Amino acid sequence: EKMATPSPPGKTGFSVAGGTVTGVMADCIIKVNTGGTTHSIRYIGIHTLVPYRYVKPLEYYIEECRNKNNELVKDKIVRLEKDVSETDKSGHLLRYVWVGDLMVNAELVRQGYAMVLGSPPDMKYYDMLAKLQQEAMSEGRGLWLEEKEQAGSIQALGPFAGNIISKVYHYSSCELVRNIKEANRIYE
């Protein structure tokens, strides 16, 4: 099965040339050993997929994402690509994580185990991640299958509303849409 992720950048795009994943600490946080130093890495642009109409405990979705992440990276050599920000509020390095030619951030979204999280200013791959999420949703991949089964059809939930500044989208019926200024609101 062909992976729908971008080509990795040249050597200059990586902030840490390489390291070995020593653990998956949470759904979207890993530990990477680079030459004897261990770094805590949070994936840029994604978080655990929790279907909009979920029926299982939230811990189930977190564990499913963590298991898929573990399958993709545990004990593997990775390269780490920085966008704009260095760290998050908790001190984790913010990075796109690559195993060979595979961007793990994108693969978790493509397989339906993570959702896109618009997090300006780190938006280098946002459009590609959003496209992968739409495909995973419409095809009912991974945890989106449960959403599709609950709703009968993803499309039954209606159009999306988003913020043209942050590029964060919600179902138009989501209560968070009302927090978007009308001038910045777009419907798709």
Secondary structure per residue as TSV (DSSP state, phi and psi in degrees):
chain	resnum	aa	ss	phi	psi
A	1	E	-	360.0	126.8
A	2	K	-	-71.5	135.6
A	3	M	-	-86.7	132.1
A	4	A	-	-98.7	61.1
A	5	T	-	-122.0	161.1
A	6	P	-	-70.6	165.0
A	7	S	-	-73.5	143.4
A	8	P	-	-67.2	150.8
A	9	P	-	-70.9	168.8
A	10	G	-	-65.2	176.2
A	11	K	G	-56.1	-28.3
A	12	T	G	-71.5	-17.0
A	13	G	G	-81.6	-7.4
A	14	F	E	-101.9	130.5
A	15	S	E	-82.5	-28.7
A	16	V	E	-129.2	119.5
A	17	A	E	-56.9	-38.4
A	18	G	E	-178.8	162.8
A	19	G	E	-173.0	173.2
A	20	T	E	-110.0	133.8
A	21	V	E	-74.5	120.3
A	22	T	E	-100.4	-11.5
A	23	G	E	-176.7	152.1
A	24	V	E	-104.7	106.7
A	25	M	E	-80.0	-34.8
A	26	A	E	-150.7	-176.6
A	27	D	T	-54.0	-43.0
A	28	C	T	-126.9	27.8
A	29	I	E	-131.1	130.9
A	30	I	E	-127.3	162.5
A	31	K	E	-108.7	130.7
A	32	V	E	-126.8	128.6
A	33	N	E	-95.4	119.5
A	34	T	E	-120.7	99.6
A	35	G	T	60.4	40.4
A	36	G	T	93.4	-8.9
A	37	T	E	-108.1	131.6
A	38	T	E	-98.5	130.3
A	39	H	E	-115.0	141.8
A	40	S	E	-95.2	122.1
A	41	I	E	-116.9	127.1
A	42	R	E	-105.2	131.1
A	43	Y	E	-63.3	134.2
A	44	I	T	-78.7	137.6
A	45	G	T	83.2	5.0
A	46	I	E	-141.4	162.0
A	47	H	E	-151.8	172.6
A	48	T	E	-53.6	135.2
A	49	L	-	-76.9	118.9
A	50	V	-	-119.7	108.9
A	51	P	-	-52.7	148.4
A	52	Y	T	-61.5	-32.2
A	53	R	T	-116.8	75.4
A	54	Y	-	-94.2	149.4
A	55	V	-	-120.9	-13.1
A	56	K	S	-96.8	162.4
A	57	P	-	-60.4	148.7
A	58	L	H	-56.2	-33.8
A	59	E	H	-58.8	-32.3
A	60	Y	H	-59.9	-47.0
A	61	Y	H	-68.1	-38.8
A	62	I	H	-62.5	-43.7
A	63	E	H	-67.6	-39.4
A	64	E	H	-61.6	-43.9
A	65	C	H	-64.3	-43.6
A	66	R	H	-61.5	-43.8
A	67	N	H	-62.0	-43.9
A	68	K	H	-65.0	-42.6
A	69	N	H	-59.7	-45.8
A	70	N	H	-58.1	-43.6
A	71	E	H	-60.7	-37.1
A	72	L	H	-79.7	-30.7
A	73	V	H	-125.5	-20.4
A	74	K	T	-54.8	126.6
A	75	D	T	65.4	12.8
A	76	K	-	-97.3	155.1
A	77	I	E	-82.4	129.2
A	78	V	E	-124.3	159.3
A	79	R	E	-116.1	146.9
A	80	L	E	-118.5	123.4
A	81	E	E	-110.1	125.6
A	82	K	-	-86.7	149.4
A	83	D	-	-102.4	-104.7
A	84	V	S	-106.8	-52.1
A	85	S	-	-77.3	147.6
A	86	E	S	-85.7	-50.2
A	87	T	B	-137.0	164.2
A	88	D	-	-91.9	-176.3
A	89	K	T	-63.1	-23.7
A	90	S	T	-91.2	-0.9
A	91	G	S	90.6	3.4
A	92	H	-	-73.2	140.0
A	93	L	E	-66.1	137.0
A	94	L	E	-96.5	120.6
A	95	R	E	-149.9	155.6
A	96	Y	E	-89.0	135.0
A	97	V	E	-111.3	127.8
A	98	W	E	-117.5	132.4
A	99	V	E	-114.3	105.5
A	100	G	T	61.7	-126.4
A	101	D	T	-94.2	9.7
A	102	L	E	-102.7	122.4
A	103	M	E	-84.8	114.9
A	104	V	H	-64.5	-38.8
A	105	N	H	-52.7	-49.9
A	106	A	H	-69.0	-37.7
A	107	E	H	-67.3	-36.9
A	108	L	H	-62.9	-38.2
A	109	V	H	-70.5	-46.8
A	110	R	H	-58.9	-39.3
A	111	Q	T	-82.6	-6.8
A	112	G	T	86.1	33.2
A	113	Y	S	-116.8	-7.1
A	114	A	E	-140.1	155.8
A	115	M	E	-111.4	155.8
A	116	V	E	-75.2	137.7
A	117	L	-	-126.6	106.2
A	118	G	-	-67.1	117.3
A	119	S	-	-133.3	75.6
A	120	P	T	-56.2	143.7
A	121	P	T	-91.0	5.9
A	122	D	-	-85.6	79.9
A	123	M	-	-124.4	16.9
A	124	K	T	-51.4	-44.2
A	125	Y	T	-110.6	14.4
A	126	Y	H	-55.1	-49.3
A	127	D	H	-60.8	-41.4
A	128	M	H	-65.9	-42.8
A	129	L	H	-63.6	-41.2
A	130	A	H	-62.6	-39.4
A	131	K	H	-65.3	-43.0
A	132	L	H	-62.7	-37.7
A	133	Q	H	-65.8	-43.2
A	134	Q	H	-59.4	-42.5
A	135	E	H	-64.8	-43.8
A	136	A	H	-63.8	-39.2
A	137	M	H	-64.4	-50.9
A	138	S	H	-67.8	-29.2
A	139	E	H	-91.7	-3.4
A	140	G	T	64.4	43.3
A	141	R	-	-82.0	148.4
A	142	G	T	54.2	-129.2
A	143	L	T	-73.0	-14.0
A	144	W	H	-67.8	-22.4
A	145	L	H	-59.7	-40.8
A	146	E	H	-63.5	-39.6
A	147	E	H	-62.3	-45.0
A	148	K	H	-64.3	-41.0
A	149	E	H	-66.0	-39.0
A	150	Q	H	-67.8	-41.5
A	151	A	H	-88.7	-14.7
A	152	G	S	84.6	-37.9
A	153	S	-	-164.3	135.4
A	154	I	G	-58.1	-38.8
A	155	Q	G	-64.9	-22.2
A	156	A	G	-64.9	-17.3
A	157	L	G	-79.3	-8.9
A	158	G	-	96.2	-179.3
A	159	P	-	-71.8	169.5
A	160	F	E	-99.3	151.1
A	161	A	E	-124.6	140.0
A	162	G	E	-142.9	172.7
A	163	N	E	-103.7	119.8
A	164	I	T	-68.5	-18.0
A	165	I	T	-82.6	-53.6
A	166	S	T	-86.1	-17.9
A	167	K	-	63.8	26.7
A	168	V	-	-94.9	128.8
A	169	Y	E	-114.5	151.0
A	170	H	E	-137.2	163.2
A	171	Y	E	-63.7	143.0
A	172	S	T	-60.9	-21.7
A	173	S	T	-83.6	-5.9
A	174	C	S	-68.7	138.1
A	175	E	G	-65.2	-21.0
A	176	L	G	-70.7	-19.1
A	177	V	G	-60.5	-35.6
A	178	R	G	-66.2	-16.8
A	179	N	G	-80.3	-10.6
A	180	I	S	-84.9	127.2
A	181	K	-	-58.2	137.9
A	182	E	G	-53.8	-38.9
A	183	A	G	-65.6	-23.8
A	184	N	G	-101.3	-1.0
A	185	R	E	-85.8	137.3
A	186	I	E	-135.2	145.9
A	187	Y	E	-114.9	140.4
A	188	E	-	-134.8	360.0
